[in-house]
Amino acid sequence: MRPFETKTNPENDSDNHLTTVKLADVKEGELLSMTISGEPILITKVNNRIKAFSAVCPHAAGDLAKGSYYKGRIDCPDHGYRFEVLTGRPLWPEDEVCRLRFFKILEENGVVKILLS
């Protein structure tokens, strides 16, 4: 995982999309970790689709940025919960109902922007 800087006052457009990283910085199979306006966020590319999601595990608030990421799946380091990053659904335990929290993405002029709300 490659950490990026904390952005406390990121640039935003008229629709409140916040600028995160250059599109070229988002690589297939790699996680980018950042904090924007106090929100820990992970950004990656899965099957050529940009995904941005909360770095807080929906199960028990573990830090997913410290977990392992492989082939579009992320494991929480605290309790071993595994999530599919493309859909957010849990892979383990299979009967779990919590899901990853995604942020809306906008790709514009070679930049990835997200909507936090």
Helices and strands as residue ranges (DSSP letters): E 2-3, E 18-22, G 23-25, E 32-36, E 39-46, E 49-54, G 64-66, E 68-70, E 73-75, E 82-84, E 90-92, E 104-108, E 111-115
